[in-house]
Amino acid sequence: MDDLLPHFLVEARELIAQASDDFAGLAKDPTRRTTIDSAFRAIHTLKGSVAIFDMAAAVHALHAAEDVLARAGERPLTAQDLTALVAVVDQTDRWVDAMERDGALASSAGSEAEALVSRLASDTVLLPALDPSAPSPWAEALAAVYGDGAESLVAFRYAPDPECFFRGDDPLAIVAKIPELRALSLLPVKAWPALDAFEPFECAVTIEGLSAASPGDIRATMRFVIDQVEIVALPTREESHALPQARRAGSLRVESARIDALADGVGELIVANNALAHLADEIGRSDPKVAARIRDAHGTLSRAVSDMQHAVMEVRMVTIGPTLRRLPRLVREISDSLGKPVTLGITGETTEVDKGIADDLFEPILHIVRNALDHGIEPIAVRRRSGKPETGIVTVSIRRDGDAAVVAIADDGAGIDPVRIRDVAVARGVLAREVADALDDAQAMRLIFTPGFSTAAAVTGVSGRGVGMDAVQAAAERLGGRVEIASTAGQGTTIRLRLPLTAILTRLLIVHVGAERYGVPLDRILETANIDSDRIMRVGLGRACVLRERTVAVLSLAEMLGGEDRLSPFTKLLVTETAAEPIGVIVHGFGDRIDALVRPKAGLMANIPGVSGTTTLGDGCVLLVLDLPALVA
């Protein structure tokens, strides 16, 4: 049973996400038949999945939800119905989390299920037939072979999910319950294989048949698999009807570790390919003809490696929707605990990002949303006095911007007050008063990313727990991205996470410090500059210069790495950013920009500060990749 749990967790959460999406759609159009069918199928399949484990409470609640959806054909779903259905899905989500965490449901699960069932209607009414439309060729062919025209018949075509046995479906038993059967035909989905090649756990047939029962009776009998069924009333064309058939797209579920291993292999190929180019340059000094042949081979290999790199990147790309599936439930819980009604909007959930990024994105998004609810959205009385609707609005939008994915979390709350941020920073000893007053509003707002910084006056279940927005910034930097913030007092705040689309390769700028070379991730660099050295002036114990009419503190990378800086008429700067301000870092030269597979530091290097990992250059040398935020902190 333990072996099945990981597969159950994946499938259950996919079904919960599907049901949640369907209920959101039904909130806009409660009569949309295809959405009702999709929700019914998700709930039914989910009920079958949880039944495998000791989750009787979930089975009980989901069965009641099934009954409500079954009655949706007789009467439209009401707002109360949808609220109760969403509550069932939310609670099932918590139960699934409990199974993952504890291996069993809490003792309160039974009473929780009874409370949910009491909110749902209990009587079950069979679904009526829908209006028929034009018949399908398969139905006409079936009628021509088996129908004699003496009575009105209904044709049905049932294409079971190939994995239906694992969901507890028995196609033949389902069809056997159809009343007044007149004909039945079992057809192979594809040519029958040899007997020893049969897969006994895969359903490989399509079932067609004729019945003298009404379309509504057949539909009611097949309701648990209705998304896999077509029903056509015969013989009149104007009465015929075909329900859409949801066909399962060809897919293969592979462990992420195997995809990661494949990505690592591609990275090694890129390193080897770069080494081949370096080898050609060396040989070219003594034997140009051999070098030319190596370059030709290198060109062919480069194209193949590039194609493979893009193919692996595509395999690793997943939609961000599943990452956000728990967010609506958590927002409802937080808003209820705070007594602040909030509407959550999510757009762009079909945007694709690298799986490694999607897996680690939920926590920073949840933290930003939690802050928006606690600090941003005002209490009802305050919103009423300011002329705002009592219900606050929080939106999460995801879009692709070039080679980056941008996640924006916005609220229509009070916004961030730079004056209060400065005061809190001074009160908590983060900055001296004169330093805080010297910050402009944009710099002051970025103080919220300072470790331990919080404006919460008291510790609650939502905030004031010592975990601030610095955790969000650290998560974004760990994913190779950055955080941007925009706020208007009284109108709201928008925080954007700008993240790379892929986590396989890192774009590096090679910098020179003395005779050494280092790699710096390009997403850590705001700009590079070449300025007169006399523009760098002593300020107190440090140095600074003016760039783009802004004072920028200046540090030496050589000194930070334990060496000595050297004097020259011109100074090369790369500008990075800390929580509150930009920092200029002196380097001795800029090299190439490369795409590299960066390996995390390990072994003897594991405890070296200021280094995030290593990569191998084409000449075989190991390049240290610097962690600029850690160095300049």
C-alpha positions as CSV (number, residue, x, y, z in Angstrom):
1,M,0.0,0.0,0.0
2,D,2.9,2.4,0.8
3,D,4.1,1.9,-2.8
4,L,0.8,3.2,-4.1
5,L,0.8,6.3,-1.9
6,P,3.1,8.5,-4.1
7,H,1.0,7.8,-7.2
8,F,-2.2,8.4,-5.2
9,L,-0.9,11.8,-4.0
10,V,-0.1,12.9,-7.5
11,E,-3.4,11.8,-9.0
12,A,-5.6,13.0,-6.1
13,R,-4.1,16.5,-6.3
14,E,-4.6,16.6,-10.0
15,L,-8.3,15.6,-9.6
16,I,-8.7,18.2,-6.8
17,A,-7.3,20.9,-9.0
18,Q,-9.6,19.8,-11.9
19,A,-12.7,19.8,-9.7
20,S,-11.7,23.2,-8.3
21,D,-11.3,24.6,-11.8
22,D,-14.7,23.2,-12.8
23,F,-16.4,24.7,-9.8
24,A,-14.9,28.1,-10.6
25,G,-16.3,27.7,-14.1
26,L,-19.7,26.7,-12.7
27,A,-19.8,29.8,-10.5
28,K,-19.9,31.8,-13.7
29,D,-22.3,29.4,-15.6
30,P,-23.9,26.8,-13.4
31,T,-25.8,25.2,-16.3
32,R,-22.8,24.4,-18.5
33,R,-23.2,20.7,-19.1
34,T,-19.6,19.9,-20.1
35,T,-18.3,21.5,-17.0
36,I,-20.8,19.6,-14.8
37,D,-19.7,16.4,-16.5
38,S,-16.0,17.2,-16.0
39,A,-16.6,18.0,-12.3
40,F,-18.7,14.8,-11.8
41,R,-16.0,12.7,-13.4
42,A,-13.2,14.3,-11.3
43,I,-15.2,13.7,-8.1
44,H,-16.1,10.2,-9.0
45,T,-12.6,9.3,-9.9
46,L,-11.3,10.9,-6.7
47,K,-13.8,8.9,-4.7
48,G,-12.4,5.7,-6.2
49,S,-8.9,6.8,-5.5
50,V,-9.4,7.6,-1.8
51,A,-11.3,4.4,-1.3
52,I,-8.1,2.4,-1.8
53,F,-6.8,3.9,1.4
54,D,-8.3,4.2,4.9
55,M,-10.2,7.4,4.0
56,A,-13.8,6.4,4.6
57,A,-14.7,10.0,5.6
58,A,-13.5,11.3,2.3
59,V,-15.5,8.6,0.4
60,H,-18.6,9.6,2.4
61,A,-18.3,13.3,1.6
62,L,-17.4,12.8,-2.1
63,H,-20.3,10.4,-2.6
64,A,-22.7,13.2,-1.4
65,A,-21.0,15.6,-3.7
66,E,-21.6,13.2,-6.6
67,D,-25.3,13.1,-5.8
68,V,-25.5,16.9,-6.0
69,L,-23.8,17.0,-9.4
70,A,-26.1,14.1,-10.5
71,R,-29.1,16.3,-9.8
72,A,-27.7,19.2,-11.7
73,G,-29.5,18.2,-14.8
74,E,-32.9,18.5,-13.1
75,R,-32.3,21.8,-11.4
76,P,-29.4,24.3,-11.8
77,L,-26.7,24.4,-9.2
78,T,-27.2,27.1,-6.7
79,A,-24.6,29.3,-5.0
80,Q,-25.2,27.3,-1.9
81,D,-24.6,24.0,-3.8
82,L,-21.3,25.4,-5.2
83,T,-20.1,26.6,-1.8
84,A,-20.8,23.2,-0.3
85,L,-19.1,21.4,-3.2
86,V,-16.0,23.7,-2.9
87,A,-15.9,22.9,0.9
88,V,-15.9,19.2,0.1
89,V,-13.0,19.6,-2.3
90,D,-11.1,21.8,0.2
91,Q,-11.5,19.3,3.0
92,T,-10.5,16.4,0.7
93,D,-7.4,18.4,-0.1
94,R,-6.6,18.7,3.7
95,W,-7.2,14.9,4.1
96,V,-4.8,14.2,1.2
97,D,-2.2,16.4,3.0
98,A,-2.9,14.4,6.2
99,M,-2.3,11.1,4.4
100,E,1.0,12.4,3.0
101,R,2.1,13.8,6.4
102,D,0.7,11.2,8.9
103,G,-0.3,8.2,6.8
104,A,-3.9,8.4,8.2
105,L,-6.8,10.8,8.8
106,A,-7.3,12.5,12.1
107,S,-10.0,11.2,14.5
108,S,-12.1,14.2,13.7
109,A,-12.4,13.2,10.0
110,G,-15.8,11.4,10.5
111,S,-17.5,14.4,12.1
112,E,-16.0,16.7,9.5
113,A,-17.4,14.5,6.7
114,E,-20.9,14.5,8.4
115,A,-20.8,18.3,8.6
116,L,-20.1,18.5,4.9
117,V,-22.8,16.0,4.0
118,S,-25.3,17.9,5.9
119,R,-24.7,20.9,3.7
120,L,-25.4,18.8,0.6
121,A,-28.8,17.5,-0.6
122,S,-29.1,13.7,-0.1
123,D,-31.8,12.5,-2.6
124,T,-30.6,11.4,-6.0
125,V,-32.5,12.1,-9.1
126,L,-31.6,10.6,-12.5
127,L,-30.4,12.9,-15.1
128,P,-32.8,13.7,-18.0
129,A,-31.7,13.4,-21.6
130,L,-30.3,16.4,-23.4
131,D,-31.5,17.8,-26.7
132,P,-30.3,15.6,-29.5
133,S,-28.3,16.9,-32.5
134,A,-27.0,15.4,-35.7
135,P,-26.1,11.6,-35.5
136,S,-22.5,10.4,-35.9
137,P,-21.4,8.0,-38.7
138,W,-20.6,5.3,-36.3
139,A,-24.2,5.4,-34.9
140,E,-25.7,5.2,-38.4
141,A,-23.4,2.3,-39.3
142,L,-24.5,0.5,-36.1
143,A,-28.2,1.1,-36.8
144,A,-27.7,-0.2,-40.4
145,V,-26.3,-3.5,-39.1
146,Y,-28.4,-4.2,-36.1
147,G,-31.4,-2.0,-36.3
148,D,-34.5,-3.1,-38.1
149,G,-36.4,0.2,-38.0
150,A,-39.3,-1.3,-36.1
151,E,-38.7,0.7,-32.9
152,S,-36.9,3.9,-31.9
153,L,-33.4,3.1,-30.7
154,V,-30.6,4.9,-29.0
155,A,-27.0,4.2,-30.0
156,F,-24.2,4.5,-27.5
157,R,-20.4,4.3,-27.9
158,Y,-18.3,3.9,-24.8
159,A,-14.5,4.3,-25.0
160,P,-13.2,3.4,-21.6
161,D,-10.1,5.0,-20.2
162,P,-7.2,2.6,-20.7
163,E,-6.5,2.9,-17.0
164,C,-10.1,2.4,-15.9
165,F,-9.4,-0.8,-14.0
166,F,-7.2,1.1,-11.6
167,R,-10.1,3.5,-10.9
168,G,-12.4,0.7,-10.0
169,D,-14.4,0.9,-13.3
170,D,-15.7,-2.3,-14.9
171,P,-16.8,-1.4,-18.4
172,L,-18.8,-4.6,-19.1
173,A,-20.6,-4.4,-15.7
174,I,-21.5,-0.7,-16.5
175,V,-22.9,-1.5,-19.9
176,A,-24.8,-4.5,-18.6
177,K,-26.9,-2.2,-16.4
178,I,-28.2,-0.3,-19.5
179,P,-31.9,-1.2,-19.7
180,E,-33.5,-2.7,-22.9
181,L,-30.3,-3.6,-24.7
182,R,-30.9,-4.7,-28.3
183,A,-27.3,-5.1,-29.5
184,L,-23.7,-5.0,-28.2
185,S,-20.4,-4.9,-30.0
186,L,-16.9,-5.0,-28.6
187,L,-14.3,-3.5,-30.9
188,P,-10.5,-3.4,-30.4
189,V,-9.0,0.1,-30.0
190,K,-6.1,-1.2,-32.2
191,A,-5.3,-4.5,-33.9
192,W,-5.3,-7.3,-31.4
193,P,-1.8,-8.2,-30.3
194,A,-0.4,-11.7,-29.9
195,L,-1.7,-13.5,-26.8
196,D,1.6,-13.2,-24.9
197,A,1.7,-9.5,-25.7
198,F,-1.6,-8.6,-24.1
199,E,-1.5,-6.1,-21.2
200,P,-4.1,-7.5,-18.7
201,F,-4.3,-4.3,-16.8
202,E,-5.1,-2.0,-19.7
203,C,-8.6,-1.7,-21.3
204,A,-8.2,-1.9,-25.0
205,V,-11.8,-2.1,-26.3
206,T,-14.5,0.3,-27.4
207,I,-18.1,-0.8,-26.7
208,E,-20.9,0.1,-29.0
209,G,-24.5,-0.9,-28.6
210,L,-28.2,-0.2,-29.2
211,S,-30.9,0.2,-26.6
212,A,-34.7,0.9,-26.6
213,A,-34.4,2.9,-23.4
214,S,-34.5,6.7,-23.5
215,P,-31.3,8.8,-23.8
216,G,-31.9,10.1,-20.3
217,D,-32.0,6.5,-18.9
218,I,-28.8,5.6,-20.7
219,R,-27.1,8.7,-19.6
220,A,-28.1,8.1,-16.0
221,T,-26.7,4.6,-16.1
222,M,-23.4,5.8,-17.6
223,R,-23.1,8.9,-15.5
224,F,-20.0,7.8,-13.7
225,V,-18.1,7.6,-17.1
226,I,-20.2,10.1,-19.0
227,D,-17.1,11.9,-20.4
228,Q,-16.1,8.7,-22.2
229,V,-19.5,8.1,-23.8
230,E,-21.4,9.2,-26.9
231,I,-25.2,8.8,-27.0
232,V,-27.2,9.2,-30.1
233,A,-31.0,8.9,-30.5
234,L,-32.1,7.1,-33.7
235,P,-33.4,7.1,-36.3
236,T,-34.4,10.8,-36.9
237,R,-31.5,13.1,-37.5
238,E,-33.2,16.0,-35.8
239,E,-33.4,14.0,-32.6
240,S,-29.9,12.6,-32.7
241,H,-27.4,13.8,-30.1
242,A,-23.8,13.2,-29.5
243,L,-22.0,14.1,-26.3
244,P,-18.4,15.2,-26.6
245,Q,-16.0,12.4,-26.0
246,A,-12.9,13.2,-23.9
247,R,-10.0,11.3,-25.3
248,R,-7.0,10.7,-23.2
249,A,-4.0,12.4,-24.7
250,G,-1.0,10.1,-25.1
251,S,1.3,10.7,-22.1
252,L,4.0,9.0,-20.1
253,R,4.5,9.7,-16.4
254,V,8.2,9.6,-15.6
255,E,10.0,10.2,-12.3
256,S,11.4,13.7,-12.1
257,A,14.8,12.2,-11.0
258,R,15.2,10.6,-14.4
259,I,14.4,13.9,-16.2
260,D,17.0,15.6,-13.9
261,A,19.6,12.9,-14.8
262,L,18.8,13.5,-18.5
263,A,19.3,17.3,-18.0
264,D,22.6,16.7,-16.2
265,G,23.7,14.6,-19.2
266,V,22.9,17.4,-21.6
267,G,24.9,19.8,-19.5
268,E,27.9,17.4,-19.7
269,L,27.4,17.3,-23.5
270,I,27.5,21.1,-23.6
271,V,30.7,21.1,-21.6
272,A,32.3,18.5,-23.9
273,N,31.1,20.4,-27.0
274,N,32.7,23.6,-25.7
275,A,35.9,21.6,-25.1
276,L,35.9,20.4,-28.7
277,A,35.9,24.0,-29.9
278,H,38.8,24.9,-27.6
279,L,40.7,21.8,-29.0
280,A,40.1,23.0,-32.6
281,D,41.6,26.4,-31.7
282,E,44.7,24.7,-30.2
283,I,45.2,22.3,-33.1
284,G,44.7,25.1,-35.6
285,R,48.0,26.6,-34.7
286,S,49.9,23.6,-35.9
287,D,47.6,21.8,-38.4
288,P,44.8,24.0,-39.9
289,K,43.4,21.1,-42.0
290,V,42.8,18.9,-39.1
291,A,41.4,21.8,-37.2
292,A,39.0,22.6,-40.0
293,R,37.7,19.0,-39.9
294,I,37.3,19.2,-36.1
295,R,35.3,22.5,-36.5
296,D,33.0,20.8,-39.1
297,A,32.4,17.9,-36.6
298,H,31.9,20.5,-33.9
299,G,29.3,22.3,-35.9
300,T,27.3,19.1,-36.4
301,L,27.6,18.2,-32.8
302,S,26.6,21.7,-31.7
303,R,23.3,21.5,-33.7
304,A,22.6,18.0,-32.2
305,V,23.4,19.2,-28.7
306,S,21.3,22.3,-29.1
307,D,18.3,20.2,-30.4
308,M,18.7,17.8,-27.4
309,Q,18.9,20.7,-25.0
310,H,15.7,22.3,-26.3
311,A,14.0,18.9,-26.2
312,V,14.9,18.2,-22.6
313,M,13.9,21.8,-21.7
314,E,10.5,21.1,-23.3
315,V,10.1,17.9,-21.3
316,R,10.8,19.7,-18.1
317,M,8.3,22.5,-18.8
318,V,5.1,22.2,-16.9
319,T,2.1,24.5,-16.4
320,I,2.2,26.5,-13.2
321,G,-1.5,25.8,-12.5
322,P,-1.0,22.7,-10.3
323,T,1.5,24.7,-8.2
324,L,-1.3,27.1,-7.3
325,R,-4.0,24.6,-6.8
326,R,-4.0,25.0,-2.9
327,L,-4.0,28.8,-3.0
328,P,-7.8,29.4,-3.3
329,R,-8.4,27.2,-0.2
330,L,-5.7,28.8,1.8
331,V,-6.9,32.3,0.9
332,R,-10.4,31.4,2.0
333,E,-9.0,30.1,5.3
334,I,-6.8,33.1,6.0
335,S,-9.5,35.6,5.0
336,D,-11.9,33.9,7.3
337,S,-9.4,33.9,10.2
338,L,-8.8,37.6,9.7
339,G,-12.4,38.6,9.2
340,K,-11.6,40.2,5.8
341,P,-13.6,39.0,2.8
342,V,-11.3,38.6,-0.2
343,T,-11.8,37.6,-3.8
344,L,-8.8,35.8,-5.3
345,G,-8.2,36.0,-9.1
346,I,-5.7,33.8,-10.9
347,T,-4.8,34.3,-14.5
348,G,-2.1,32.8,-16.7
349,E,-2.0,29.4,-14.9
350,T,-1.3,27.7,-18.2
351,T,2.1,29.5,-18.5
352,E,4.8,26.9,-18.6
353,V,8.0,27.0,-16.5
354,D,10.7,24.6,-15.6
355,K,9.5,21.9,-13.2
356,G,12.3,22.7,-10.8
357,I,11.0,26.3,-10.6
358,A,7.4,25.3,-10.4
359,D,8.0,22.9,-7.5
360,D,9.6,25.7,-5.4
361,L,7.4,28.6,-6.3
362,F,4.3,27.9,-4.1
363,E,5.8,29.0,-0.8
364,P,7.1,32.5,-1.9
365,I,3.7,33.1,-3.6
366,L,1.8,32.0,-0.5
367,H,4.0,34.3,1.7
368,I,3.3,37.3,-0.5
369,V,-0.4,36.6,-0.6
370,R,-0.5,36.1,3.2
371,N,1.2,39.5,3.6
372,A,-1.3,41.0,1.2
373,L,-4.2,39.7,3.2
374,D,-2.7,40.7,6.6
375,H,-0.9,43.9,5.9
376,G,-2.4,45.1,2.6
377,I,-6.2,44.5,2.7
378,E,-7.8,46.8,5.2
379,P,-10.6,45.8,7.7
380,I,-14.1,46.2,6.4
381,A,-14.7,49.4,8.4
382,V,-11.6,51.0,7.0
383,R,-12.4,50.1,3.4
384,R,-15.9,51.4,3.8
385,R,-14.6,54.8,5.1
386,S,-12.2,55.1,2.2
387,G,-14.9,54.3,-0.3
388,K,-13.7,50.9,-1.3
389,P,-15.8,47.8,-1.7
390,E,-15.9,45.7,1.5
391,T,-14.5,42.7,-0.3
392,G,-10.8,43.1,-1.1
393,I,-9.2,41.9,-4.3
394,V,-6.0,39.9,-4.6
395,T,-4.8,38.8,-8.0
396,V,-2.1,36.4,-9.0
397,S,-1.1,36.7,-12.7
398,I,1.6,34.7,-14.6
399,R,2.9,35.7,-18.0
400,R,5.9,35.0,-20.1
401,D,8.3,37.9,-20.8
402,G,11.0,36.9,-23.2
403,D,13.1,34.2,-21.6
404,A,11.6,34.9,-18.1
405,A,8.3,34.1,-16.3
406,V,6.8,37.0,-14.4
407,V,4.5,36.2,-11.4
408,A,2.7,39.3,-10.2
409,I,0.8,39.3,-6.9
410,A,-1.4,42.5,-6.6
411,D,-3.9,43.7,-4.0
412,D,-6.1,46.7,-3.7
413,G,-5.3,47.4,-0.1
414,A,-3.6,50.2,1.8
415,G,-0.3,50.1,0.0
416,I,3.1,50.5,1.6
417,D,3.9,53.7,3.4
418,P,7.6,54.5,3.0
419,V,7.5,56.9,6.0
420,R,6.3,54.0,8.3
421,I,8.8,51.7,6.8
422,R,11.6,54.1,7.7
423,D,10.3,54.6,11.2
424,V,10.0,50.8,11.8
425,A,13.5,50.3,10.4
426,V,14.9,52.8,12.9
427,A,12.8,51.5,15.8
428,R,14.0,47.9,15.2
429,G,17.7,49.0,14.8
430,V,17.9,48.1,11.2
431,L,19.1,51.6,10.1
432,A,20.2,54.8,11.8
433,R,17.8,57.6,11.5
434,E,20.0,59.7,9.2
435,V,20.6,56.7,6.9
436,A,16.8,55.9,6.8
437,D,15.9,59.5,6.0
438,A,18.4,59.6,3.2
439,L,16.7,56.7,1.4
440,D,14.2,57.5,-1.4
441,D,10.8,55.9,-1.4
442,A,11.8,53.0,-3.7
443,Q,14.8,52.2,-1.5
444,A,12.7,52.5,1.7
445,M,10.1,50.0,0.4
446,R,12.8,47.5,-0.3
447,L,13.6,47.5,3.4
448,I,10.8,45.0,3.7
449,F,13.3,42.4,2.3
450,T,15.7,42.9,5.2
451,P,16.1,39.7,7.3
452,G,13.8,39.8,10.3
453,F,12.0,43.0,9.2
454,S,8.3,43.1,10.0
455,T,5.7,45.8,10.6
456,A,3.5,43.5,12.5
457,A,2.7,44.8,16.0
458,A,1.8,41.4,17.4
459,V,2.4,37.8,16.7
460,T,-0.6,36.1,15.1
461,G,-1.3,33.0,13.1
462,V,-0.6,34.9,10.0
463,S,2.2,37.3,10.7
464,G,4.8,38.6,13.1
465,R,6.5,35.2,13.4
466,G,10.0,36.4,12.5
467,V,9.8,35.1,8.9
468,G,9.7,38.2,6.7
469,M,9.8,39.0,3.0
470,D,13.5,38.2,3.1
471,A,12.4,34.6,2.7
472,V,10.6,35.5,-0.5
473,Q,13.8,37.2,-1.8
474,A,16.0,34.3,-0.8
475,A,13.6,31.9,-2.6
476,A,13.6,34.0,-5.8
477,E,17.4,34.2,-5.8
478,R,17.7,30.5,-5.2
479,L,15.6,30.0,-8.3
480,G,17.8,32.4,-10.3
481,G,15.3,35.3,-10.2
482,R,14.6,38.6,-8.5
483,V,11.8,40.4,-6.7
484,E,10.4,43.8,-7.8
485,I,7.9,45.9,-5.9
486,A,5.6,48.7,-6.7
487,S,3.1,50.3,-4.4
488,T,0.8,53.4,-4.1
489,A,-0.4,54.5,-0.7
490,G,-4.2,53.9,-0.4
491,Q,-4.4,52.0,-3.7
492,G,-2.5,48.8,-3.3
493,T,0.7,46.9,-3.9
494,T,2.1,44.7,-6.6
495,I,5.1,42.4,-6.0
496,R,6.6,40.7,-9.1
497,L,8.8,37.6,-9.1
498,R,10.9,37.6,-12.3
499,L,12.1,34.0,-12.8
500,P,14.0,32.2,-15.6
501,L,11.9,29.8,-17.7
502,T,14.5,27.0,-17.4
503,A,16.7,25.7,-14.6
504,I,19.0,23.6,-16.7
505,L,21.6,26.2,-17.7
506,T,22.6,29.4,-16.1
507,R,23.7,32.4,-18.1
508,L,27.1,33.6,-16.7
509,L,29.4,36.6,-17.2
510,I,33.0,35.7,-16.8
511,V,34.9,38.3,-14.8
512,H,38.7,38.6,-14.2
513,V,40.2,39.4,-10.9
514,G,44.0,39.4,-11.2
515,A,45.0,36.2,-12.9
516,E,41.8,34.4,-11.8
517,R,38.4,34.0,-13.6
518,Y,35.0,33.8,-11.9
519,G,31.5,33.4,-13.1
520,V,28.7,35.7,-12.1
521,P,25.0,34.9,-12.9
522,L,23.8,37.5,-15.3
523,D,20.5,37.8,-13.4
524,R,22.4,39.1,-10.4
525,I,23.9,42.0,-12.5
526,L,21.9,45.2,-13.0
527,E,24.5,46.7,-15.4
528,T,28.2,46.9,-16.1
529,A,30.1,50.2,-16.4
530,N,33.6,51.4,-17.2
531,I,34.3,54.7,-15.4
532,D,37.2,57.0,-14.6
533,S,38.8,55.9,-11.4
534,D,38.8,59.4,-10.0
535,R,35.0,59.3,-9.9
536,I,35.2,56.8,-7.0
537,M,35.5,58.8,-3.7
538,R,36.0,57.9,-0.1
539,V,32.8,58.2,2.0
540,G,33.5,57.5,5.7
541,L,35.1,54.1,5.9
542,G,34.0,53.1,2.4
543,R,33.9,54.2,-1.2
544,A,31.1,55.4,-3.5
545,C,30.5,56.8,-6.9
546,V,27.6,58.4,-8.8
547,L,26.0,56.4,-11.5
548,R,23.0,57.6,-13.4
549,E,22.5,60.5,-10.9
550,R,22.4,58.0,-8.0
551,T,25.0,57.4,-5.3
552,V,26.3,53.8,-5.4
553,A,28.5,52.2,-2.8
554,V,31.6,50.6,-4.3
555,L,33.3,47.4,-3.1
556,S,36.3,45.5,-4.5
557,L,35.8,41.9,-5.6
558,A,39.6,41.3,-5.2
559,E,39.5,42.5,-1.6
560,M,36.3,40.5,-0.8
561,L,38.1,37.4,-2.1
562,G,41.1,38.0,0.1
563,G,43.4,39.7,-2.5
564,E,44.5,43.2,-3.2
565,D,43.0,45.7,-5.7
566,R,45.1,47.3,-8.3
567,L,45.2,50.9,-9.5
568,S,44.3,51.9,-13.0
569,P,43.0,55.0,-14.8
570,F,39.7,53.3,-15.5
571,T,37.6,51.1,-13.2
572,K,35.3,48.3,-14.4
573,L,32.2,47.9,-12.3
574,L,29.4,45.4,-12.3
575,V,26.4,46.7,-10.4
576,T,24.3,44.3,-8.3
577,E,21.5,45.0,-5.8
578,T,21.0,44.3,-2.1
579,A,17.7,44.6,-0.2
580,A,17.8,48.4,0.0
581,E,20.3,49.7,-2.6
582,P,22.5,49.0,-5.6
583,I,26.2,48.1,-5.0
584,G,29.1,48.6,-7.4
585,V,31.7,45.8,-7.5
586,I,35.1,46.5,-8.9
587,V,36.5,43.8,-11.2
588,H,39.7,43.8,-13.4
589,G,38.0,42.7,-16.6
590,F,34.9,41.3,-18.3
591,G,35.1,38.1,-20.3
592,D,32.6,36.0,-22.3
593,R,29.0,35.4,-21.6
594,I,28.3,31.6,-21.5
595,D,25.5,29.2,-20.8
596,A,26.7,26.8,-18.2
597,L,25.6,23.8,-16.1
598,V,26.3,25.1,-12.6
599,R,26.8,22.3,-10.1
600,P,26.0,23.1,-6.4
601,K,29.1,23.3,-4.2
602,A,29.9,20.2,-2.3
603,G,32.7,18.4,-0.4
604,L,35.5,20.8,0.7
605,M,33.8,23.7,-1.0
606,A,30.4,23.2,0.8
607,N,31.2,25.7,3.6
608,I,33.0,28.4,1.5
609,P,31.0,31.6,1.7
610,G,30.3,33.7,-1.4
611,V,30.4,30.7,-3.8
612,S,27.2,29.2,-5.2
613,G,28.7,26.4,-7.3
614,T,31.1,25.5,-10.1
615,T,31.1,24.8,-13.8
616,T,33.6,23.5,-16.3
617,L,34.9,25.7,-19.2
618,G,35.8,24.5,-22.6
619,D,39.5,24.4,-21.8
620,G,38.8,22.0,-18.9
621,C,39.3,24.6,-16.1
622,V,36.9,24.7,-13.3
623,L,35.2,28.1,-12.9
624,L,33.9,29.2,-9.5
625,V,30.4,30.8,-9.7
626,L,30.1,33.6,-7.2
627,D,27.1,34.3,-4.9
628,L,27.2,38.1,-5.2
629,P,24.4,38.8,-2.6
630,A,26.3,36.8,0.0
631,L,29.6,38.5,-0.8
632,V,28.2,42.1,-0.6
633,A,25.9,41.5,2.4
